[in-house]
């Protein structure tokens, strides 16, 4: 379950509600808007970790929160028993590479950058949490399986088929393009989004229509 916020005490209290449900863990975004220091980020996650037995995935997405979680802080947080991995959407290739090339034992490094999925896996990443994987999910899984079997050439061919749709899905505000595709495939009843996110442009609809096909 996604759970996060910029008020640590409130986040801790809300954990007690989440624990009433049958969930395995939480994906918790770094505190946003108030731009905490690295110490503040660490203490935020430490308080959450100590307040629950649920597994915790850190979500680092500074272009939405306004503050990056430095790798030094990530390594420190990984020492907490129930912080088991990260959804890395830092948007900084150098930082992501450093984290991949110096892996943490027992800590899952998952990319949240859809376009980075292939090279993330080839560098030892554990997988991804990807919006675009709602479309052609089997092909995403095939890329993963091929790379784990060291069949990189076959994985690359499958990736070349996926990449064009991925780039279009993020041409306008996510998740509006994805919801349009799922609607066109008959998988959801409406492409409606909640404000302030609005529907996609007619130009993008035309481009997506050429790449997607109904599932029923």
Secondary structure as GFF3:
##gff-version 3
##sequence-region A 1 216
A	DSSP	alpha_helix	8	18	.	.	.	ID=ss1
A	DSSP	beta_strand	25	29	.	.	.	ID=ss2
A	DSSP	alpha_helix	38	51	.	.	.	ID=ss3
A	DSSP	beta_strand	55	60	.	.	.	ID=ss4
A	DSSP	alpha_helix	62	65	.	.	.	ID=ss5
A	DSSP	alpha_helix	71	77	.	.	.	ID=ss6
A	DSSP	beta_strand	83	88	.	.	.	ID=ss7
A	DSSP	alpha_helix	93	101	.	.	.	ID=ss8
A	DSSP	beta_strand	108	111	.	.	.	ID=ss9
A	DSSP	three_ten_helix	114	116	.	.	.	ID=ss10
A	DSSP	alpha_helix	117	122	.	.	.	ID=ss11
A	DSSP	beta_strand	127	128	.	.	.	ID=ss12
A	DSSP	three_ten_helix	131	134	.	.	.	ID=ss13
A	DSSP	alpha_helix	137	148	.	.	.	ID=ss14
A	DSSP	alpha_helix	152	169	.	.	.	ID=ss15
A	DSSP	alpha_helix	176	184	.	.	.	ID=ss16
A	DSSP	alpha_helix	202	209	.	.	.	ID=ss17
###
